[in-house]
Amino acid sequence: MNSLEQAEDLKAFERRLTEYIHCLQPATGRWRMLLIVVSVCTATGAWNWLIDPETQKVSFFASLWNHPFFTVSCVTLIGLFFAGIHKRVVAPSIIAARCRTVLAEYNMSCDDKHVE
């Protein structure tokens, strides 16, 4: 294989990788937005839970029962992490990093401005 064919193959690989990562971007953006919304809800609920004077006077479970917004948002956040949202949010970065690792074995590199 001559260098011209190798360059064409590398450009085709870069185009396909860029296309694939761009296809992931809308879904990744939605997962990021969902994670942000649930995290903010959990933080807001936690703040309200902690500043409530009744929290110190009742049992832990009664306190959670008195603050359903915090309880539901916290359970949702934990459920999202068990479902793998942390992987979905960073999927394009994981794919780009793995491609860089494979290309480095062949003394090649990915250009960040095209891939991510």
ABEGO torsion letter per residue (X at the ends): XBAAAAAAAAAAAAAAAAAAAAAAAAAAAAAAAAAAAAAAAAAAAAAAAAABAAAAABBAAAAAAABAAAAAAAAAAAAAAAAGAAAAAAAAAAAAAAAAAAAAAAGBBBBAAAAX
